[in-house]
Amino acid sequence: MMYRILIVDDEKDERNVIRFLLKKFDFELEIIEAANGKEAFEELVRSPADILLTDVQMPFVNGIELATKVRERYDDIEIIFFSGHDDFNFVKKALTLRADNYILKPVKPEEFNQTMTEVMRNIRKRKEEQEKREVNQLFIKQHILYRLLNQTPIDILKNEYPFLNFDFLNDYNRMILVHSDTAFLDSLFEEENEYFYEVIKRATLDSKYDVINLNPFQIVLLFKDNLRRPFTYKEAAKQIQQKIQETYGINCVLSVSNHMKNPVQIAQTYNELEGYLKDRFFYSDVFIYPIDTPLTDSKEYKEDEYLLEEIERALQQGDTVELEQKISLIIQKYDKRTNTAQGYLRFLFARLLQLFFQTMPEYSKDSMNRYIELIYSYKHFSDIKQTLLEVQRKVIKGLEEEKNSPKHVIEIVKQYIIENIEKDLGLDMLAEKVYLTPGYLSDKFKQDTGVGINKYIKQVRMNKAEELLSNTNMKVNTISKVIGYKNDSYFIRIFREHLGVSPQKYREMKRR
């Protein structure tokens, strides 16, 4: 990289001497000249320089006045004075302006060489440090975006990085999620494939964007709207998908967001984009989501989405009563209803079957596909309903069996401990909660988890303490009570035994 020097002197011969010496000692610099301070300042405003080498005594604006104005505007510029006036007051004033040196006329070649060598070394060192800071800042910003997309609240991140200005998050207005069923995207990102980034640039008309490598199967493109050259994000996504397919033979699917108003929406938008991709199970030839359909924004569609979420929750919690109620509700809604599009009805009940099969690991994906093919082949809704209820009976039977198994009981106990960590937990109380004898529960818990109940409770409490110490400003005595220790001293001793340092020391270590 070539640096720039501005030589300022009202004597052209003096400027020529400096030019000659720069060439003689092989200083590769772009050289600009000015005959006085006024002309020099105007030149710097037009195009900043790395070095200002100025005479002290000049008409209009002298060297000290020029350096004062320049230092106010360009904090990092290297300043060198040269003058025939060996005046201590000039030297003292020059030092207050952080001048790098003061050279007397006539300029001695060796002194000049030494001074310029030191100045060039300072510039290179400062530029290298600046580049390191910029790289570090970029890494931190990428890390923050990664954690935001993984649902870390902004307040926690601001607490962890108090030195960082988070305003950069306000620049992001759009998001495209690129998903592949193979780890292709991860390797592409690691290789920093220039062609891939060129494809994105062309598709988005050189719009500014950042790429987040989220996991081996997904990358996220975060865009800053280019208002001067607007484009359609779905069309851009289509071009990116086609180029990836043509170049690498990989069928990626892309999910495109609406406009984002603030940073809080980043995590929420990512969840929405992932949600859109659930539909791809039913559309093998569609690669850009969400699919444009009249039902996408309809009240009916939103009601069904809410019902599906409740059904999924009931399945996850093993709540068979709630599950039967919600399935009954959705069947009644569409039974003998003639004004619903058949395509949507098949799509809805195929999604229900997919949710069911997720709870039945003993069934293969091929089995699920066969059932879904049946849904799309039936001519009457009664057949769809019958198939759904048949699978539902199998699911409920499996959930009931799981409920009565010792493993399920252990999961209930573990969940209760996590959700009630602030309480006075003990074996007798937990055994009573699941209607077992303390001895039987103790044996089964250790058999299933490999640790005793008391040790598990302690581990959960220590994990929660670590989280609160790292991510909040909560006082140590408050944390002690939040995780179930009434005695602060006892908590501090247990924590020290667990991690080898006190809670306060742990917090200091995490925030360095």
NORLINUR-V128845 format. One record per pair of residues at least 24 apart in sequence whose ideal C-beta (glycine too) atoms are under 7 Angstrom apart, sorted by the first residue. I is the first residue (numbers start at 1). J is the second residue. D is the distance in Angstrom with one decimal. If there is no record, write none. Layout:
BEGIN
i=I j=J d=D
i=I j=J d=D
END
This chain:
BEGIN
i=2 j=28 d=5.8
i=2 j=29 d=6.8
i=2 j=30 d=5.5
i=3 j=29 d=5.6
i=3 j=50 d=4.2
i=3 j=51 d=6.8
i=3 j=123 d=5.9
i=4 j=29 d=6.7
i=4 j=30 d=4.6
i=4 j=32 d=6.7
i=4 j=49 d=4.2
i=4 j=50 d=5.2
i=5 j=29 d=4.6
i=5 j=31 d=5.7
i=5 j=49 d=6.1
i=5 j=50 d=6.9
i=5 j=51 d=4.2
i=5 j=53 d=6.1
i=6 j=32 d=4.9
i=6 j=34 d=6.3
i=6 j=40 d=6.1
i=6 j=43 d=6.3
i=6 j=44 d=6.4
i=6 j=49 d=4.4
i=6 j=52 d=5.4
i=7 j=31 d=6.5
i=7 j=33 d=5.1
i=7 j=53 d=5.2
i=8 j=34 d=4.7
i=8 j=37 d=6.6
i=8 j=40 d=4.3
i=8 j=54 d=4.0
i=8 j=55 d=6.2
i=8 j=66 d=6.8
i=9 j=55 d=4.2
i=10 j=35 d=5.4
i=10 j=36 d=5.7
i=10 j=55 d=6.8
i=10 j=58 d=4.9
i=10 j=59 d=6.2
i=14 j=55 d=7.0
i=17 j=107 d=6.2
i=18 j=53 d=6.5
i=21 j=107 d=6.9
i=21 j=109 d=6.0
i=21 j=112 d=5.1
i=25 j=113 d=4.8
i=25 j=116 d=6.8
i=27 j=116 d=5.7
i=27 j=120 d=6.8
i=36 j=60 d=4.8
i=36 j=61 d=6.5
i=37 j=61 d=2.9
i=37 j=62 d=6.0
i=37 j=63 d=6.6
i=37 j=65 d=6.1
i=37 j=66 d=3.7
i=40 j=66 d=5.7
i=41 j=66 d=6.0
i=41 j=69 d=5.8
i=41 j=70 d=6.8
i=44 j=70 d=6.1
i=48 j=74 d=5.8
i=49 j=77 d=6.7
i=50 j=77 d=6.7
i=50 j=78 d=6.4
i=50 j=123 d=5.5
i=51 j=78 d=4.6
i=51 j=80 d=6.9
i=51 j=119 d=6.1
i=52 j=77 d=5.6
i=52 j=79 d=5.0
i=53 j=80 d=4.6
i=53 j=82 d=6.6
i=54 j=81 d=6.3
i=55 j=82 d=6.2
i=55 j=83 d=5.8
i=56 j=81 d=5.6
i=56 j=83 d=3.8
i=56 j=85 d=6.2
i=56 j=90 d=5.6
i=57 j=83 d=6.2
i=57 j=85 d=6.4
i=64 j=93 d=5.5
i=67 j=97 d=4.8
i=67 j=99 d=6.7
i=68 j=97 d=6.3
i=71 j=97 d=5.3
i=71 j=98 d=6.8
i=76 j=126 d=6.3
i=78 j=119 d=4.9
i=78 j=122 d=6.3
i=78 j=123 d=6.1
i=80 j=115 d=6.5
i=80 j=119 d=6.6
i=82 j=107 d=6.4
i=140 j=164 d=6.3
i=141 j=168 d=6.1
i=142 j=212 d=6.6
i=145 j=210 d=6.8
i=145 j=212 d=5.1
i=145 j=222 d=6.6
i=146 j=212 d=5.6
i=146 j=214 d=6.9
i=148 j=266 d=5.0
i=148 j=267 d=5.6
i=149 j=212 d=6.3
i=149 j=214 d=6.0
i=149 j=220 d=6.1
i=149 j=266 d=6.6
i=149 j=267 d=6.2
i=149 j=270 d=4.9
i=151 j=267 d=5.1
i=154 j=263 d=6.0
i=154 j=264 d=6.6
i=156 j=471 d=4.7
i=159 j=471 d=6.7
i=169 j=263 d=3.7
i=170 j=262 d=7.0
i=170 j=263 d=6.4
i=171 j=224 d=4.6
i=172 j=222 d=4.7
i=172 j=223 d=6.9
i=172 j=224 d=6.2
i=172 j=260 d=6.4
i=172 j=266 d=6.7
i=173 j=223 d=6.3
i=173 j=224 d=6.3
i=173 j=225 d=4.4
i=173 j=259 d=5.7
i=173 j=260 d=5.5
i=174 j=223 d=4.1
i=174 j=225 d=6.6
i=174 j=233 d=5.7
i=174 j=257 d=5.8
i=174 j=259 d=6.6
i=174 j=260 d=6.6
i=175 j=220 d=6.2
i=175 j=221 d=6.9
i=175 j=222 d=5.7
i=175 j=257 d=4.2
i=175 j=260 d=6.7
i=175 j=269 d=5.2
i=175 j=270 d=6.7
i=175 j=273 d=6.5
i=176 j=221 d=4.3
i=176 j=233 d=6.6
i=176 j=237 d=5.5
i=176 j=254 d=5.7
i=176 j=256 d=5.4
i=177 j=218 d=6.3
i=177 j=220 d=5.6
i=177 j=254 d=6.8
i=177 j=255 d=4.3
i=177 j=270 d=6.8
i=177 j=273 d=4.1
i=177 j=274 d=6.8
i=178 j=218 d=6.7
i=178 j=219 d=5.0
i=178 j=221 d=6.8
i=178 j=252 d=5.5
i=178 j=254 d=5.4
i=179 j=217 d=6.2
i=179 j=218 d=5.2
i=179 j=252 d=6.4
i=179 j=253 d=5.1
i=179 j=277 d=5.9
i=180 j=217 d=5.6
i=180 j=250 d=5.9
i=180 j=252 d=4.8
i=181 j=217 d=6.9
i=182 j=250 d=6.9
i=183 j=216 d=4.0
i=183 j=217 d=6.3
i=184 j=248 d=6.7
i=184 j=250 d=5.0
i=185 j=217 d=6.4
i=185 j=218 d=6.6
i=185 j=219 d=5.1
i=186 j=213 d=6.6
i=186 j=216 d=3.9
i=189 j=213 d=4.4
i=189 j=219 d=5.9
i=195 j=247 d=6.9
i=199 j=240 d=5.9
i=199 j=243 d=4.4
i=200 j=240 d=6.1
i=203 j=236 d=4.2
i=203 j=239 d=4.0
i=203 j=240 d=5.1
i=204 j=231 d=6.1
i=204 j=236 d=4.9
i=205 j=229 d=4.6
i=205 j=231 d=5.1
i=220 j=270 d=6.7
i=234 j=288 d=5.9
i=237 j=288 d=5.2
i=238 j=288 d=5.4
i=241 j=287 d=4.8
i=241 j=288 d=6.5
i=251 j=287 d=6.7
i=253 j=277 d=6.1
i=253 j=280 d=5.5
i=253 j=287 d=5.1
i=253 j=289 d=6.6
i=254 j=287 d=6.6
i=254 j=288 d=5.5
i=255 j=289 d=4.6
i=256 j=288 d=6.7
i=281 j=354 d=6.4
i=282 j=347 d=5.7
i=282 j=350 d=6.0
i=295 j=344 d=5.8
i=304 j=348 d=6.0
i=308 j=351 d=6.4
i=311 j=352 d=7.0
i=311 j=355 d=6.1
i=312 j=355 d=5.5
i=315 j=355 d=6.2
i=315 j=359 d=5.2
i=318 j=399 d=4.9
i=318 j=402 d=6.4
i=318 j=403 d=5.7
i=320 j=396 d=4.9
i=320 j=399 d=5.3
i=320 j=400 d=6.3
i=323 j=396 d=6.8
i=327 j=392 d=5.9
i=331 j=385 d=5.6
i=334 j=381 d=6.8
i=335 j=381 d=6.8
i=335 j=385 d=6.9
i=345 j=381 d=7.0
i=346 j=375 d=5.5
i=346 j=376 d=5.3
i=349 j=375 d=5.6
i=349 j=384 d=5.3
i=349 j=388 d=5.9
i=350 j=375 d=4.9
i=352 j=388 d=6.2
i=353 j=388 d=6.8
i=353 j=391 d=6.2
i=356 j=391 d=5.0
i=356 j=392 d=6.7
i=356 j=395 d=5.0
i=359 j=395 d=5.7
i=359 j=398 d=6.8
i=360 j=394 d=6.9
i=360 j=395 d=6.4
i=360 j=398 d=6.2
i=406 j=444 d=4.9
i=407 j=448 d=6.1
i=409 j=434 d=5.0
i=409 j=436 d=6.8
i=410 j=444 d=6.2
i=410 j=445 d=5.7
i=410 j=448 d=4.6
i=410 j=449 d=6.9
i=413 j=445 d=6.6
i=417 j=456 d=6.8
i=417 j=457 d=5.7
i=417 j=460 d=5.7
i=418 j=460 d=5.9
i=421 j=460 d=5.9
i=421 j=461 d=5.9
i=421 j=464 d=5.9
i=421 j=483 d=5.5
i=421 j=484 d=5.4
i=422 j=482 d=5.7
i=422 j=483 d=6.5
i=422 j=484 d=5.1
i=423 j=484 d=6.3
i=424 j=484 d=6.9
i=425 j=457 d=5.3
i=425 j=484 d=6.7
i=427 j=453 d=5.5
i=462 j=495 d=6.7
i=462 j=498 d=4.9
i=465 j=495 d=6.1
i=465 j=503 d=6.7
i=469 j=503 d=5.7
i=469 j=506 d=5.5
i=469 j=507 d=4.5
i=469 j=510 d=6.8
i=470 j=510 d=4.7
i=476 j=503 d=4.8
i=476 j=504 d=6.2
END
